[in-house]
Amino acid sequence: MTSSEQYQQRQRRFEQSAREYETKYRFISWLRVFLFVAGGATTWFLYQRTGGWPALVAAGGFMAAFVVSLRRHNQVERRRNHWQFLAYLNGDEAGRTQNRFVRPETGETYAETGHFYADDLDVFGNHSLFRLLNRTHTFGGAQKLAGWLKGAAAADQITARQRSLTELAPKLEWRQQLEAEAMHYREVNQPTSALLQWMAAPAADGSLVGMRVLRLLPLLTIPLLLAWAVDALSFRVVFWFLLGHLLVLGRIFRSVKEITEKTVTVSKTLLAYANVLRVIEEEAFDAPELRALQSVLRSPARGASRAIGEFAVVLQNLNYRNNPYFYLLVGIPTLWDLQFLIRTEEWKKRHRSDLPRWVDALAEWEALNSLAGFAFSNPGFAFPVISAEPIELHARGLGHVLIGAEKRVANDVALRGPGKTLVITGSNMSGKSTFLRTVGVNTVLALAGAPVCAEFFTVSVMQVFTSMRTQDSLAESVSSFYAELKRLKQLIEFTAQPQPVLYLLDEILKGTNSQDRHHGAKALIRQLHRQQASGFVSTHDLELGRMADEHPEWVANYSFNSELIGDQLHFDYTLYPGLCRSFNASQLMKQIGIEM
């Protein structure tokens, strides 16, 4: 059974479970209506016929039944939603295997103008690598995954992630439970930056220690209020106590307001975190990297999920103060703000250094889950071998992950040693640019720790740099040619630094005349050779391919060709050694009606 078939089978099963729970949900909804109406009618009937006590007992019985049905209703609703989420996740996964995306997140938020390769390689966007990989649900998880795609990890980090993914990929049930738990709360993707800033700040009020005694004041005030309510005490006595409460609340008003402003939007986010973290804490892992990452969440002994869940409840209780009726009737008599201000500060003191570690660990779990889902969905993909050489890229059966398997054409390629250039010549639409992107995208995947679309792939830890989609800018009054020059200047400056660079250049200097393009392109390749950078240059220009005759030790030619069959052009998208043997611009111009 293929992964796509497995996802479709699971989707049908979860949809059936969701329908069953939807039936239960509707039944309990009508049961609640019945209990409410029947309880009211029975209570009224008994009150009219027999007086107060039987009516009171009936009302209590129906109310208890209603509360039980309400609780059961919420449980069934949550379970129904859980099945719906799992069905959605499997439908999404089945779509991904065909490069059809259900989830709307494109990752464009994380795109950076002028990034080394992200724009040219479709790392972010509507049909992008991020969208193919992303299975995160928290703000931090998406940010972590985007960061992994925007920069290469160290060799030991890559191999550690590979070990983690090898264990996580088969845990399909667990991984989808992790995602489904996050989906119960829409607020799960809210940023936690404001909360983390508050956690890092000093204690809200230096005199809070002295106010711990005052938190006991309601033990006197509330009995006095009850005594006044039954006319056993003058309100004057109660007034002075309530005035004391108002003075205490006024003293801490600014501190409480600051906390609620920074935490009002994250209490439900933290509840979602607690549920997701519990799924992680309760699972058993073998890989040392996963066990180490899990241990971050199990410290302190109570565990991150319990601690964060308790804090979320404290914040929710503190936010009740925003209801004026609650504040007047409950908040003032109980010193509500003070009670929960002290509890928030106590939690902050205990977990000031823990919360940032927990949030970051959850983000890493989500990023790993994203790559593990990608690995499971593509069992034919290979984990790359990380080479210790400064520059090495060797692939067999290399294909583009964003092209469907039915259309994908795989090629073999090898590039070894610093200062080497492979010149890729070819006719229009023959696959030169796609091949460069294939090399780039798989290198990005490999250096993030993910499997790649290849039978075999060896790669060094290198910085990828591309120049493929340079465009003019009216806002900056920059032509496409000058935009390309700026990009190439960035490459030259970058390769001057002591780090291995893999460059991918598509049709360089295409905005100028042939003679200048020949001289400029050759000069650039020689300079990149001197600066020990290696890479690929695609071109229509056979003259550039002549460099292999001058410098056979560091320039090699490969090509894509087309064939005219009848009056139709045929492309096999296969990489061949040597210069291109066929060009098709004239035939393409004829096909659109230009008289040649």
N, C-alpha and C positions, 0 to 999 in steps of 0.2 A: 504494500500500500504506500503510495507516495504521500509526502507531507501535505499536499493540497487535498488529497482524498481524505486523509485523517482529519484535517481541519473541517472539511465539509460534513463529515460524519459527526464530529463533536458538535458542530453548529446545530445540526438537526436534533441531536439528543438534548441539548440545552434549551432549544426553542420549545421542545415538547415539555420539558420540566417547567419552563416559564409559563406555558399555557395552563398546566395543571395548578400551579400556584396562583395564577390569575383567577381561576375558578374559585379556589379557596378564599382568595382576597375578596371577591364580590359577595360570596356567601356570608362572610363575617361582616362585611359592610351592611348588608341587609339585616343581619342578626343584631347589630348595634342599634340600627333604627328601631327594630322591634322591641329591644330591651328598653330603649328610651321611651317609646310611646306606651308600651305595656306597663312599664314601671310608673310612669306618670298617671296613667288611667287607674291602675290598681291602688296606688297610694291615695288618689282622690276619692275613689269608691270607698275604701276602708275608712278614710277619715270621715266621710259623710255618714257611714253606717255604724261604725263602732267606736269612733273617737281617735285620739292621738297615738296611743302606743302601738296598736296593730299597724296603723299607717306608717309609723316611724320604722318599725321592724321591716315592713315591706319595702319601704324606700331604701333602707340600708342594704337589704338583700339584692334588690335590683341594681343599686349603685355598685355593689361589690361585683356582681356579674358583669356590669358594663365595663368596669375597670379591667377585669380579667380579659374580656373580649377585646378591649382596646389594646392591651398589651399583646395579645395573640395576633391582633390585626397588624400591629407594627412588626412583629416577628415574621409573619407571612409576607408582608410587603417587602421587607428587607431580603428575604429569601428569593422572592420573585424577581426583585431587581438584580440580585446576584446571578441568577440563571440568565437573565437578559444580558447582563454585562458579559458573561462568559460566551453567550451566543454571538454577541457583537464582536468580541475579540477574535473568535475563530473565523467569523466572516471576514474580518479585516485581514487575518493571516492568510486565508485562502486567496483573497484579492492580491495580496503582496506577491504571492508566487507567480502571478500573471502581470506584475507591475501595475496593478490597479489599486489605488489608495483610497481607503474609506476615511481614515482620520484626517482632519483638516490641517494639522500643524505642519508647516513647511520649513520651519527653522530660519526663515528669512530675518527674524529678529537678531540672529547671531551672525549674520553676514557682515563682513568688514570691507569697506572700500579699500582697494589696493592690496587685499590679502594675497599671499604668495601664489595661491592656486584655487581657492574656494569657488570663485565665480566661473572660471574656465572649466572646472571639473564638475560643475553642478552639485557641489556639496550641499548647498541649500537652495530651496526653491520648490516650485510646484511638482516637478518631476526630478527629484533629487536623491542623493545618497542619504541625507538625513531622514527624509520621509520614508525611505525604504527600511532604514534601521530602527527608527524611533519607536520604542515601546515604553517610554517614560510617561509619568503622569504628574510628577512634582516639578516645580519651577527649577529646583536645584538639579534634578535628574536630567532634564533637557539641556540645561546649561553645561553639565558635566559631559554629556555625550557630544555636544557641539564642540567643546574644548578638545576632546580626544580626536575629533575629525579635523580640527584646525592646526594641530601640531603633533609631531611625532613623539612617541614615548621613548624612554630609554630601553635598551635591549632587554634588560632584566625585567622591566615592567611589562614589556610585550609578551615575553615567555610566561610570566606569572598570569597575565590575563588569558593567555591561551589555555593554561592548565585549568583556570577557573571556568572558562567557557566549555571545555571538554566535559566537566562535571555538570554544569548547569543546563547545557543544551537538552539532554534527555529528560530533565525534570519538567516536562511540559505541564503536568497538572499543577505542580507547585508554582511554576512561573506565572501561569494564568490566574491562579488564586491570588498571587501577589498583586497583579494588575487589577483584578476585579475588586479587591478590598479598597484600593485607591479610588476607584470609580464611584464608590458610595457617597463621596463628598466632592461636590463641584469645586469647593474652595481648596482642594488639595494642591492645585497649581499656583496658589498665591505666593508671591515672594515673602521670605521671612527676614529680609534685611533689616527692617525697622525693629523687629523683635530682637535680633542678634545685636544690634546697636545698643538697645536698652539693656540687654544682658551684660554687655561690656562696660557700661557706665557704672559709676560709683552708686552706693546705696541712695535711694530717693530722698531720705530724710535722716539727718544725723540724730535727731531727737526721738527716733522711732523706738529706741530701747526703752526710754522713759514712758512711752505710751502703751507698752505691753500691759502695764498695770491697769490702765484705763479701759482696756478691752473687756475687763470684768464688770465695768459699770452697768451694763444692761441687766446683770443678775440682780441689781437693786431696782433699776428703773422699771423693768417689765412687771414685777410684782406690785409696784406702786401704781402703775397704770391699771392693773386689774382691780386693785383695791378702790381706785377712783371710779372705775366703771360700775362697781356695785354700791357706790355712794358710801364707802367706808373710809374715804380719805378726801381731804380738800385738794382741788386741782392746783392750788398755789404751791404745794409741796412738789407735785409732779412737774409743774412748770419749771421750777429751778433745776431739776434734774435734766429735763429735756433741753433747757438752755445750755447746760453743761455739755450735752451731747453735740449741740450745734457748734459750740466753740471748738470742740475736739475735731469735728468734721471740717470746720472752716480751716483749722490749722493744717490739715493734710489734704485739702482740696486740690491744690496745685499738683502735688505728687501723684494723687490718684488720677487726675485728669491726664497727666502726661503718660501714665501707664496705659490707660484705656485708649488713648489716641493711637498708641503704637501697637496695641494688641487686639483692638476690637475686631479686626478682620482676620486674625490668625487663630482664634480659638478653635474654629472648626477645622482649619488646616492642621492644627496639632492633633486633633482627634483622629483625623485621617492618617497622619503620620503614625500615631500610636497603633492603629489597627494593622497598618502595613508592616511596621517594625515587629509586631507580635508574630506575624507569619514568618519573618526571617529568623527571629530568636528561637522559634520552636522547631525549625528544620535541622537535620543532621547533615554535616558536610565533611568531606574527606580532604579536599585540597587545602594545603596549609594556608594559602592566601585567603580562601573563603573563611576558614576558621578564625584567622586573625581579624578579618573584617567583621565577623560575627561577634567576636569577643569585645569589640568596641561598644556594641549595643548591649552586651550583657554586663557591663560595668557602669554603675555599681551593681551590687548583688540583686537589687530589685529589678534591674533591667530598664532599658530606655523606654520601652513601650509603656510600662506601668507609670514611670516617672512623668513622661510627657502627657499621658492620659490624665493623670491627677492634676497636672498644671493646666491643661485645657479646661477642666471642670472649674478650677479656681478662677480662671480668666472669664469664663462664661458667667459665673456667679458675680464677679466684680462688675461685669457689664450690665447686670440687672439695674444698676443705679441709674441708667439712662431712662428708665420708665418712671415718670414723675409720681404716679400713684403708688408704685412699689416703694419708691424712695421715701415718700411721706409716711406711709403706713408701716413699713418694715425697716427701711434703711436708717431712718433717724433713731427709732427706739432701740435697735440692735447694734448701732454703730457699725453698720454693714461695711462701709468703706474701710474702716480701720481693721476690722476682722480680716478682710481679704487682702488689704494692703500688706499687712504683716505676713500673711501666708505667701504672697507673691515674692516678697523680699526674702523670706526664708528659703523658698525654692530657688530663687536667683543665687543666693549665697551658696547653696549646696551644689548647684549644677551650672555655675557660671562658665566653667571650662568644658563641661560635658555637652551642652546643647549644640555648640558649633560642630563638635566632633560627630555627634549623632546625625545632624542634618547632612553633613558631608558624607558620612558613611552610607546613609540612605540614598543619596545622589549616586554614589558609586555602585550600589547594588542595582539601581535602576538602569544605569548605563551598561553594566554587565549583563543584565537581563535582556536589554535591547540587542546586544551582540550575540547572546546565547540563542535568542529567538531567530535571528538571522542564520546562525549556524545550523539550527535544527531544520529550518525550512529549506536549506540548501545542502543536503548531505553529500552531494558530489563535489562541493567546494573543498579546497585544501587549506590547512593551516600552513602559513609560510615558514620557511626556515630562515632564521635571522643570521645573516653572514657577519663575520667579524672583519671582513675586508672593508676598506674605506668606501669603495663604491662597487657594488655588484647587484645586478638584476638579471635573473635567469628564470624564464617561465616556459612551461609547456602547456599547450591548450588554454591559452589566456583569452578570456572573453570579457565583455562589458556587462556588469551586473544590472544595468538599467535597460538592457535590451533583452526582450523575452527569449527564453531558451530555444523556441522554435525558429527564431530569426537570427540568433547569435552565431557568429562565425569565430572560431577560436584560432589563434596563431601562436607560434613559438617565437621566442626572442631571447637574446642574450646580450648583455652589456657588462663588461668587466674592466675595472681599472679606472683611475682618475684621468681626466683629460681626453676621454673618448667621445666621439660623435657618430651617431647613426643618422645618415641622411635618408629620408623617406621620400622618394619621388612617386608621382602617380598622376593619373588623369583626374578630371573633375568627377566628384561623387564616388570615387573608387574606394574610399575608406581611410584616407590618410589621417584626417582630423579625429575620426572616431578611434583609430588605433592609438593615437597619442593620449586621448582621454582614457582609453582602456588601460594603458600602462599607468597613467596617473591615478585613476580611481582605485585600482587594485593596490598600488603602492600606499595610498592613504589608508585603505582598509588594513593592509598588513601592519603598518606602523601604528595603528590604533589597537592592534591585538586581535583583529577579526580574521575569519577565514576569507580567502580570495577566490574569485571565479577563475580557477585554473586547476589543472591536474597536478601541477607541481610549481612551486614558486619559491625562489630564494632571493632575498633582498637585504641590503645593508640599511642601517639607520641613516637616512639622508634627508636633507631638506628639499622638498619638491618646489619647483618654481616654474610657472607657466606664463606664456604670452600667446594668447589665442584669440581673445575676443575684445581687442582694443577698439573703442568706439570714440567718435567725436563727441564734444560737449559744447552745446550752445551757451550754457550758463557760464562756462569757464573760457569760452572762445578758443577751444582747442580742437584742431582737426584730428581725424583718426590717425594720420601719419605721425603727428607730433605726440599724440597719446601713446602710440606704440614706442616712439623714441624714449618717452618718459619711463615706460615700462622696462625697456631694455637697459636704460640707465640704472634703474633699481636693481636689475639682475647683475649688472657689472659691479656695482657697489657691494652687492650681497656676496658675490663669489670671491670678492677680495678678502673676505673674512675666513678664518681657519675652520671651515666646516664643510663636510661633503655636500655637494649640491647636485641634484638631478633636475635638469631643465627640459622643458617640453615646449618647443617653439613652432608655431604653425604659420607658414607663409610669411616669414619675416620680411619687413621693409616692402610690403606689397603696395604701399602708397606712393612709390617714386618710380622713376624710369628704370629700364632694364639694366643700363650700364651701372648706375649708382647702386641698384639693388645687388648686382653681382659683387661689386667691390665691397659694399657695406656688409653683406652677409658673410663673405669670406673673412673679412677682417674681424667680425664679431666671433666667428667660430674659432679663429686662431687665438683671440684674446681669452675666450673661455677655456681653451686648451691650456694656455699658459697659466691660468688661474686654477687649473686642476679640476674644473667642473666637467661633468659628463652629462650627455643627454641625447635627445632626439630633435631633429629639425625636419619638418615636412615642407615640401616645395614642389611647384610645377617646373622649377628651373633646373634643367639638366646640367647647366653650367656649374651649379653648386655641387653636383655629384662628381664633377671632374676632380674635386679635391681629393677623392680617394686614390687617384692616380699619383698625385703629388705627395700625399701623406698616408700611405696604406697602413702604417702602423697605428694610426689613431682615428682615421675616418673610414667608415664602411657604408656601402650603399645597399638599401633595400627598397622595394617598390610594390605598389599595387597597380594592377593592370585591368583594362576592360577589353571586351571583344565585341565586334560588330557582327551580329547574326541577323541576316536579312537587312532590314532597316532599323533594327532595335539594338540598343547597347545592352550588353550583359556584363554584370560585375560579379566576381566570385569572392571579393573582399579577403583574399588570401595574400599574405605577405611573402614576397619572393626575394631572393638575393639578387643584387645588381640593380642597374638603372631601369626606369620604366621603359617599356617597349611600345606602348600604345597611348595615344592622346586622343581626346574625343571632343574638344571644344567645337570644332567645325560641325561635327555631326549633331551636337546639342543645339547649336545655333540654327541649323537647317530644320530641326524638329519644331522649333518655335516660330518658323516662318521667315527667317532671314535668308534671302537669296544669296547663296555663296557662289 
